[in-house]
Amino acid sequence: MKHLLNLLAAVALLIWGTHLVRTGILRVFGANLRQLIAHSVSSRFTAVLSGIGVTAVVQSSTATALIVSSFVGQGLVGLPAALAVMLGADVGTSVMAVVFSMDLSWLSPLFIFVGVVLFISRKDTAVGRVGRVLIGLGLMLLALRLITESTTVLTQSPTVRTLLGALTSDLLLEIFTGAILAIVAYSSLATVLLTAALAGSGGIPADVALGLVLGANLGSGVLAVLTTMKSNVQTRQVPLGNLFFKIICVLIMTPLTGLWLQHVRPYVPETAALVVLFHLAFNIVVGIVCIGLTGTVARTVQRLLPVEKAQAAAGTRPQHLDPSALATPSLAISCAAREALHQADVVESMLLGLHKVIRTDDLQLAEDLRKLDDEVDGLYSAIKYYMTKISREALDEREGRRWADIISFTINMEQIGDIIERVLIDIEDKKIKKGRQFSEAGMEEINELHARLIDNLRLAMSVFLNGSVRDAQKLLEEKARFRDLEHAYSATHLARLSDNTVQSIETSSLHIDLISELKRINSLLCSVAYPILESAGALAPSRLRTLNEQS
């Protein structure tokens, strides 16, 4: 019993070490890894290489799948290129399995000691996160040594030998067991290393180990599919396509396990090395066989998961808030930013519709637009809740500022939606139902302010997305012009009242309130520029800043 508990503890330690390495790497290099993938998908060959490199560092093809799936969901990467990245990701995982199968246990104390010192002394910095990675590597190496020691003792028990012998009865059972282990451990790498350690110590026969390896590869594909089940359609397409690749190659490699043992074993006498090399060979075969099938599989997946129908059904519900990305805070921040832009798109629809209601007195359109405000509020709540689940401790200073900027932006969008709803109600009550019209001059003023407002909304979205200092400065200039226009148009409206213009008299209250609300909306839009300029040191004390603080 004691040795069994030791084995279970060692397995848990291996899984935990893998988790520490994966999360640590993503927190330190998450943004750079995403940029590497985004810039290397120009061809299938470079996409495969980027997948190998990223996954070799992250040590998890599932993590790479989540990153690439998010890119596809955001429309940044095509599905065939994403599938090519995943082929490389699987090879990268198997390369790391070969590395860890070597006797590196002497590095374990060094990694753990240095990692703990760095983590404790520089906890909330990039150096501290590197320490976290070193701790994870040390724990993985320590766990592998403990697994080998525990299994050596356990396999001497007749009871254990009988239980392990049950696996030899059915190759399908071995594949199924390997798949379940990979899903439970949340890592095919940990499962393959565990299998190699068991085989190396004589715990299981080599042929059983190969079956478990096939199952672990299949399980990693299933795991990625399960992890992205609640995501949007584009995000789910990548794991599904990668699962198709794994199923194809499991079918190809299953009959060849006997040939592998027959022809390779004489050259690789160590069973553990034989197992991890089979894992590497399997994924290389997957890459070679399937690299030419990325387009075909992509089309098949797109037929099974059509984007158009899914988007029509989704309406204005959150489209980019991928729950699986929360494990990678930098990626989650990107998802939240995309959803904030989606919210801004809905607000833009409301603004465009508002102008049409003013011109055409369309009551039905006004009612539909007021319903859109509920959608804006719903998106605001979804984004806010999603942001609260992002670990602030895992964010660096730049990402922390981005977190605050996203919250501020989505709050402003929600407030703009509320303002538009109030304006629509006023137009219905004071203009449409009473059959009143703005004067020709007054309507031209509203048209001018509205056109500027739409332009400023699009500029604000660009500033929010790109963080351009030049565009931020332009946005503040537009704020000043809009304020001056509002003052000028208020004066000209009073002049029309003095001239006893009937239409101006009838709509006076509505006109003044409308241009005032449009100015409020514009101020909320322009506020996105302040944090950009402040972080760049380009926001000097000025009249503009004072006005912003007052508003």
Summary of the structure (lengths in Angstrom):
residues: 551
radius of gyration: 30.1
end to end distance: 69.9
largest distance: 106.9
contacts: 2013
relative contact order: 0.08
helix: 85%
strand: 0%
